[in-house]
Structures are given as structure tokens and as C-alpha cells.
Amino acid sequence: MTFPDPILTLNILSELISLGSADEPVSGAGKPRQRIYSSLIVVMLMMYQRLNRGCSQGSAVTWLRLNRSLFWPRGGGCKKVERETISPGTGAYCQARQQAPMLVFSRLQDDLFHHFEKSLPLPKRADARRVVIVDGTTLSLTHQPELVREFPPGHNQHGQNHWPTLQVVAFHDADTGLATRPCWGPMYGPDAVSEQRLGLAALEHVPADAVVLGDANFGVFFFAYGVHQSRRSGVYRLTQARAEKLLGRKPNKRMHKAVCWTLSDYERRNHPELPANAELNGWLIVCPHPQRPKEKLYLFTTLADKPKRILALYKRRWNIETDLRHLKQTANLHELTGKSKQIVEKELLAGVMTYNLVRAVMCLAAHKAGLAPRQLSFSNTLAGIRALPRLDPSDPASNQHHIDLLVSGILRARLPNRSSPRSYPRQVWGRGGSFHSRQAALRKQENS
């Protein structure tokens, strides 16, 4: 397994941001130190670990030593590189991960997203509007004192859980699947942050002309009002109770009515920063669910479009469910292994950047075949990138041959077009059996 074309990826990252000034200068000197693990190299190695499932720090360092000529074509002014005496140990890399500024990861994530938005051949949209989807998820962290303090575990009727929990909210492009910089915070504890607040914080990194899609969790006045204040439009699903309260009566089976959404007493208590006269004008749409006719959909939107177009827009919201699945499972972000808060945050951003790189490859392959990027398989694209051999800058013909093989393999694994219902209904798997509690067995023996 090798990283896809290290030299080209390195050039892309180095063009986006000047990382040399981010390195710590040597004490008493005005220029940055010449060291192996610069901030740019650290970002590359962390992305390599995210790309290759189960890749250890030792494997990443070994990969760097084997490809040193790509990262330092002329030695880079580092004596260890010139003498080929880079240590195979992971101590220096581990320290560099901790010392790399968080600002470098944040700026790289933002610049990489905008770079892809401008340079990639984006698919043709039904209209000129860009659509982004918002949703949240949780990530499990290692049980370390610092992480338990920063991101407390949850609890239930049986007591406190063991694993610290990180709550993440992100916006994904509905066409390409590219993810903007996420926002995160504790899900439990005294400093817990709601998904709606994280969503408004992440809205800062969303294109200004985008239409926001949100499920019922984001179909609340606080979030919809914040999106409207940012001069963006939105489509949100409402619960039946919220729709009835907004309308003042029970909605009809089908309706499209102009409404004025005002601040409730509950939201006024929980969000005192909102103006007392805050209100949001829009339209309430009620219609049967396309897949489940017995179920109703309650949608609120600030777009002055026909209900059919609003419903067609909301249908695309499901795409973020598969995006989060790819981000957590396929890109191996379901459990972050960092032992400190700063390493966890850097791992998260490195994982999102790696995810966007895979999405960029899918966009390029789809454009070549005249397809939409979401018609291709994310997991198959990732597998092809992992198997791609190292490209040699001095042999463009061989490079093009390997890239053509990669693209042809990606295009062969097209996702099926489910124009008809599934042949079998969706069902939940049972939890299966479980062993008896040891304590319960001991009590039973004592009582007998």
C-alpha cells in the first residue's frame, strides 16, 4: 500500500499554504530550523496513516524513509537526509505531531476544500444553486484522563460509560461529497455543546451561496434563524408537533402555506442572545413521504419554490448519511487513537483531508465518463488508491498507464441505480444472545 503519488500531493499542499513559517525557529536565530519532520511532512504522514487502515507510526516513518527522494529531491538542506541516516524510530515523529501548530491543519483543510471546489470539474446541477447538507455524528476516543476531562463519557441507568465521546458536525456538498472543516465539542458533561451550535459554528466555512439541508434535529428556530442571518437559504424537516405549533392547528394532508416562525418561550430561555422579536418568514410544506405514503413530511423552507422542487432538494439529504459512514468506517475515523486533545483534533482534520482527496479522485474519474461523482463507489476508489504504485516523475508514460488503470477500475464499480423499491424491506438485525452475568450466577449459588 502506498500513498497516491506523494510528490504531487506534497506539491498541492505546499502550494496552498506556506508552512515553512509555521515551524518553530531555532532559539537565537531568525530562520526556521532545518528538520526532517516539518509541519508539511507531519500532515502528509498523518494522512498516510488515515488512508491506510491500521497503519502504525513506525510504518509511516518507514514509508517516509523509502520515499525520501520525493520529499527532499536535493536533500532539503538536512544533513540526515543527505547522509541517508534518518532514524527508523518514531520518537521524532511523535514529538513533531505534538508540536505541529493546529493552525496549519485548519488552514490546510479550508484551502484544500476551496482548491478542489475551484479546480475540479464539478457536475452539472439542475439549477445554479449549490446545496450543502448538515448532520452530526459521534466518535469514540481512547480512555485517557485528559480526554475524559475534555470529552466526558455518557451515562445511562447502569452508570457511566467508559469511552470519551466527541461530537462532530460537518457540512457536505450534495453533488461531490466534499466536506468543509467540521466543528466539534463534548457531547456530555457540564460543557456539552449541542449539534445546532456546532452547526452554526461550522457554517462559517460553507460557501456563501449554498442552500442548507437539515433533518428534524436541525429543524429548530435557533439554527434556521442563524442560517438566515448568514444570508443563506435552507430547507429543514420539522417534527409533527413543531409543525402544528408553527401553523397553530393540525396541518392538512397536503399544503403549501406561508408562515411566520417566531421565537418560543423555551428557545427564549435557552438562547437569550436571540432578539426578543426574532422571526423567520418562510413556507410550510406538508406532503406524504415518497417511500412511505402513510408517513407525512413536514418541511420548512425560506426558498420561494414549488413544493415538488423543495421535496426533490430534500431527497438529497440522505447523501450525508453515506458520507459520514465513509468518513468513519471506510476512512477509519470511527475511533481516534490519540491520547491528548490536540492530537485527536489533528487526527480528525487529517482524516477529513484524506476523505476529500478520495472524493477529488472520484470527481475526476466521473468527469471522464460523464457521470455524477456519487454514482461511483467510495470504497472501491479508496482501494484503488491504496493499490496505486508510486509514480515516477521521470516516466510520464508509465504514470499515465497506472492512472488509466486506476480510473478504469473506479468506473467499473458503478453503484446500482435503485429506481425501483428494494426486493427485501429494510430491517434491524437482532442483538443476539448474551452470557449470564457472573455476579448474578454467584448470587444464585449463594441463595441456593
C-alpha positions in Angstrom: 0.0 0.0 0.0 1.4 3.4 -1.0 0.1 6.9 -0.8 -1.3 8.1 -4.2 1.6 10.0 -5.9 3.4 11.5 -2.8 5.2 14.2 -4.8 2.0 15.6 -6.5 0.1 15.6 -3.2 3.0 17.2 -1.5 3.1 19.9 -4.2 -0.6 20.6 -3.9 -0.4 21.0 -0.1 2.7 23.2 -0.3 1.1 25.4 -3.0 -1.9 26.0 -0.8 -0.2 27.3 2.3 3.3 28.4 3.3 4.2 26.0 6.0 7.8 27.0 6.5 6.9 30.0 8.7 4.8 27.7 10.9 7.9 25.8 12.1 9.5 26.9 15.3 12.7 28.9 14.8 15.9 27.8 16.4 16.5 29.7 19.7 18.6 32.8 18.9 18.1 32.5 15.2 15.7 34.2 12.9 15.2 31.5 10.3 13.2 28.2 10.7 15.2 25.1 11.7 16.1 22.6 9.0 14.4 19.5 10.4 13.1 16.3 8.9 9.6 16.4 10.3 8.3 19.8 9.2 4.7 20.7 9.6 4.1 19.7 5.9 5.7 16.3 6.4 3.7 15.7 9.6 0.4 16.4 7.8 1.4 14.0 4.9 2.3 11.2 7.3 -0.9 11.6 9.3 -2.9 11.5 6.1 -1.0 8.4 5.1 -2.0 6.7 8.4 -5.6 7.7 7.8 -5.5 6.4 4.3 -4.1 3.0 5.2 -6.2 1.3 7.8 -4.2 0.1 10.8 -1.0 1.9 9.7 1.2 2.5 12.7 3.6 5.4 13.2 6.5 3.0 12.5 5.1 2.1 9.1 4.6 5.8 8.3 8.2 6.6 9.2 9.4 3.6 7.1 7.3 4.9 4.2 9.0 8.3 4.6 12.5 6.8 4.6 11.8 4.8 1.5 10.4 7.8 -0.4 12.8 10.4 0.9 14.0 11.4 -2.6 10.4 12.5 -3.4 10.2 14.8 -0.3 13.7 16.1 -0.4 14.9 15.9 -4.1 18.2 17.6 -3.2 18.5 16.8 0.5 16.5 19.8 1.5 19.4 21.2 3.5 19.0 18.5 6.1 22.2 16.6 6.9 20.4 13.4 7.9 18.6 13.3 4.6 21.7 13.9 2.6 23.6 11.2 4.5 20.6 8.9 4.4 20.8 8.4 8.2 17.1 9.1 9.0 16.3 7.1 12.2 13.6 4.4 11.9 12.4 5.3 15.4 9.1 7.1 15.9 10.2 9.4 18.7 10.9 12.4 16.5 7.7 11.9 14.5 5.7 11.6 17.7 7.2 14.9 19.0 6.6 16.6 15.7 2.9 15.6 15.8 2.5 17.3 19.1 4.5 20.5 18.1 2.8 21.0 14.7 0.6 24.1 15.0 -3.2 23.4 14.9 -3.5 26.4 12.7 -1.6 24.6 9.9 -4.2 21.8 9.9 -7.2 24.2 10.0 -5.9 26.3 7.2 -4.9 23.3 5.1 -8.4 21.8 5.4 -10.0 25.1 4.4 -7.6 25.7 1.5 -7.8 22.2 0.3 -11.6 22.3 0.1 -11.6 25.6 -1.8 -8.9 24.3 -4.1 -11.0 21.3 -5.1 -14.1 23.5 -5.4 -12.3 25.7 -7.9 -10.1 23.2 -9.8 -12.3 20.1 -10.0 -14.7 19.7 -13.0 -17.9 19.8 -10.9 -21.0 18.0 -12.2 -23.8 20.0 -13.9 -26.5 20.9 -11.4 -30.2 21.0 -12.0 -30.1 24.7 -11.1 -27.4 27.2 -10.3 -27.7 26.8 -6.6 -25.1 24.9 -4.6 -26.6 22.5 -1.9 -24.8 21.5 1.3 -26.1 19.0 3.8 -25.5 19.3 7.6 -25.5 16.5 10.1 -23.7 15.4 13.2 -22.1 12.2 14.4 -20.1 10.9 17.4 -16.5 9.5 17.6 -15.1 7.3 20.3 -11.8 8.2 21.9 -9.3 6.3 24.0 -9.8 6.3 27.7 -7.2 8.9 28.8 -7.5 11.3 31.8 -7.2 14.3 29.6 -9.8 13.1 27.1 -12.2 12.0 29.8 -11.9 15.5 31.3 -12.3 17.3 27.9 -14.9 15.0 26.4 -16.7 13.2 29.2 -18.3 9.8 28.5 -22.0 9.4 28.5 -24.1 7.6 31.1 -27.3 5.6 31.4 -29.3 3.8 34.1 -26.4 1.4 34.7 -23.8 4.1 35.3 -21.1 6.0 33.4 -19.8 4.7 30.1 -16.1 4.0 29.6 -15.1 5.7 26.3 -14.9 9.5 25.9 -17.3 10.8 23.3 -16.5 13.5 20.7 -19.5 15.2 18.9 -18.8 16.4 15.3 -20.9 18.4 12.9 -20.0 18.9 9.3 -21.4 20.2 6.0 -21.0 18.1 2.9 -21.5 19.2 -0.7 -24.6 17.3 -2.1 -23.1 16.8 -5.5 -19.4 15.9 -4.8 -19.5 14.8 -1.2 -16.6 17.2 -0.3 -16.6 18.1 3.4 -15.9 21.5 4.8 -14.0 22.0 8.1 -16.0 20.3 10.8 -16.7 21.7 14.3 -16.6 19.5 17.4 -17.1 19.6 21.1 -18.1 17.5 24.1 -21.4 15.7 23.9 -21.8 15.1 27.6 -20.8 16.9 30.8 -21.2 20.4 32.0 -19.6 21.9 28.9 -21.7 19.9 26.4 -22.4 21.6 23.1 -25.5 21.0 21.0 -25.3 20.0 17.4 -27.2 23.1 16.5 -24.5 25.4 18.0 -21.7 23.3 16.4 -23.6 23.6 13.1 -23.8 27.4 13.2 -20.0 27.5 14.1 -19.2 25.2 11.1 -21.4 27.4 8.8 -18.6 29.9 8.7 -16.7 27.5 6.3 -19.6 26.9 4.0 -19.8 28.8 0.6 -21.9 31.9 0.8 -24.3 30.9 -2.0 -25.1 27.5 -0.6 -28.6 26.2 0.3 -28.5 24.3 3.6 -30.4 21.0 4.1 -31.1 19.7 7.6 -33.1 16.9 9.2 -35.5 17.3 12.1 -32.7 17.7 14.6 -31.7 20.9 12.8 -35.3 21.9 12.1 -35.4 24.3 15.1 -35.8 28.0 15.2 -32.3 28.7 16.6 -30.5 27.0 13.8 -32.8 28.1 11.0 -32.6 31.8 12.2 -28.8 31.6 12.3 -28.6 30.3 8.8 -31.0 33.0 7.6 -28.9 35.7 9.4 -25.9 34.5 7.4 -27.8 35.3 4.2 -28.2 31.6 3.2 -31.4 29.8 2.4 -32.4 26.5 3.9 -34.7 23.5 3.8 -35.4 21.8 7.1 -37.6 18.9 8.2 -39.9 19.6 11.2 -41.4 17.3 13.7 -45.2 17.0 13.6 -45.5 18.8 17.0 -43.3 21.7 15.8 -45.3 21.9 12.5 -48.6 22.0 14.3 -47.3 24.7 16.7 -46.0 26.8 13.8 -49.3 26.6 11.9 -51.5 26.9 15.0 -53.6 23.9 14.1 -53.3 20.4 12.7 -51.9 20.6 9.1 -53.8 19.2 6.2 -52.5 16.1 4.3 -51.2 18.4 1.5 -50.5 22.1 1.9 -48.1 24.9 1.0 -48.6 27.9 3.2 -46.7 31.0 4.0 -45.9 31.1 7.7 -44.0 33.3 10.2 -41.8 31.4 12.6 -41.4 33.2 15.9 -39.3 32.6 19.0 -40.9 30.3 21.5 -40.7 30.7 25.3 -38.5 27.6 25.6 -36.0 28.9 23.0 -36.0 32.3 24.6 -34.9 30.8 27.9 -32.2 28.6 26.3 -31.0 31.2 23.8 -31.1 34.6 25.5 -28.7 36.0 22.9 -31.5 36.0 20.3 -33.5 39.2 19.8 -36.9 39.2 21.6 -38.7 40.0 18.3 -36.8 37.4 16.2 -38.9 35.9 13.5 -38.4 34.0 10.3 -40.7 34.2 7.2 -41.0 31.1 5.0 -43.2 28.4 3.8 -44.5 25.2 5.4 -44.9 22.2 3.1 -46.8 19.1 4.1 -46.9 16.1 1.8 -46.9 12.3 2.0 -43.5 10.6 2.2 -42.5 9.4 -1.3 -41.4 6.0 0.0 -43.8 5.6 2.9 -47.2 7.1 1.9 -48.7 6.6 5.4 -46.0 8.9 6.8 -46.1 12.7 6.3 -43.2 15.1 5.7 -43.2 18.5 7.3 -40.7 20.8 5.7 -39.9 24.5 6.3 -38.0 26.5 3.8 -37.1 30.0 3.0 -37.0 29.3 -0.7 -39.9 30.5 -2.9 -40.0 27.4 -5.0 -42.8 24.9 -5.8 -43.3 22.0 -3.3 -42.0 19.5 -5.9 -38.7 21.2 -6.2 -38.4 21.6 -2.4 -39.1 17.9 -2.0 -36.6 17.0 -4.7 -34.0 19.1 -2.8 -34.7 17.4 0.5 -34.4 13.9 -1.1 -30.7 14.6 -1.4 -30.3 14.9 2.4 -29.7 11.1 2.7 -26.4 11.5 0.9 -24.7 12.8 4.1 -25.6 9.5 5.9 -23.4 7.6 3.5 -20.8 10.3 3.6 -20.5 10.0 7.4 -20.3 6.2 7.0 -17.5 6.5 4.6 -15.7 9.1 6.8 -16.0 6.9 9.9 -15.7 3.4 8.6 -14.0 3.4 5.2 -11.6 6.3 6.1 -11.1 4.8 9.5 -12.2 7.7 11.7 -14.8 5.8 13.8 -12.3 5.7 16.7 -9.4 8.2 17.1 -6.4 6.7 18.8 -4.8 10.0 20.0 -4.1 10.3 23.7 -4.4 14.1 24.0 -6.9 16.6 22.9 -4.6 18.3 20.4 -3.6 15.0 18.7 -7.2 14.0 18.5 -8.2 17.3 16.8 -5.2 17.0 14.3 -6.2 13.3 13.5 -9.7 14.4 12.8 -8.7 17.2 10.4 -6.1 14.9 8.7 -8.9 12.3 8.2 -11.2 14.8 6.6 -8.4 16.0 4.3 -7.8 12.4 3.3 -11.5 11.9 2.7 -11.6 14.9 0.4 -8.6 13.6 -1.6 -10.6 10.4 -2.3 -13.6 12.4 -3.3 -11.5 14.5 -5.6 -10.3 11.3 -7.4 -13.9 10.3 -7.8 -14.8 13.6 -9.3 -12.0 13.3 -11.9 -13.0 9.8 -12.8 -16.7 10.6 -13.0 -16.0 13.6 -15.3 -14.0 11.5 -17.7 -17.0 9.1 -18.1 -19.7 11.8 -18.0 -21.1 10.5 -14.7 -22.0 12.1 -11.4 -19.4 11.5 -8.6 -22.0 9.9 -6.4 -22.6 7.2 -9.0 -19.1 5.7 -8.1 -18.1 3.6 -5.2 -16.1 5.4 -2.5 -14.7 2.1 -1.0 -13.6 0.9 -4.4 -11.9 4.2 -5.2 -10.1 4.1 -1.8 -9.0 0.5 -2.6 -7.7 1.6 -6.0 -5.7 4.5 -4.5 -4.2 2.2 -1.9 -3.0 -0.2 -4.6 -1.7 2.6 -6.9 2.1 2.2 -7.2 4.5 5.1 -6.6 4.6 7.4 -9.6 7.9 8.3 -11.1 8.2 12.0 -12.2 10.8 11.0 -14.8 8.5 8.4 -16.6 5.2 10.2 -17.6 4.1 7.3 -19.9 4.2 4.8 -17.1 2.4 7.2 -14.8 -0.4 7.7 -17.2 -0.7 4.0 -17.7 -1.2 3.5 -13.9 -3.6 6.3 -13.7 -5.7 5.0 -16.6 -5.9 1.6 -14.8 -7.0 3.3 -11.7 -9.7 5.3 -13.4 -11.0 2.2 -15.4 -11.2 0.2 -12.2 -13.2 3.0 -10.5 -15.6 3.3 -13.4 -16.3 -0.4 -13.5 -17.6 -0.3 -9.9 -20.6 1.9 -10.5 -23.3 2.0 -7.9 -26.7 0.5 -8.9 -29.4 2.9 -9.8 -32.2 1.9 -7.4 -35.1 3.3 -9.5 -37.4 0.6 -8.0 -38.0 -0.4 -4.4 -35.7 -3.0 -2.8 -36.6 -6.6 -3.2 -36.5 -7.0 0.5 -37.5 -4.5 3.2 -35.0 -2.8 5.5 -34.9 -4.5 8.8 -32.9 -4.2 12.0 -30.7 -7.0 12.9 -31.3 -8.6 16.3 -28.8 -8.2 19.1 -28.3 -11.9 19.5 -27.8 -13.8 22.7 -25.7 -12.8 25.7 -23.9 -14.6 28.5 -25.3 -14.5 32.0 -23.8 -12.0 34.5 -21.1 -13.6 36.7 -22.4 -11.7 39.7 -25.9 -12.9 39.1 -24.7 -16.5 38.9 -22.7 -16.2 42.1 -25.8 -14.7 43.9 -27.9 -17.6 42.6 -25.3 -20.1 44.0 -25.3 -18.3 47.4 -29.1 -18.3 47.6 -29.3 -22.0 46.7 
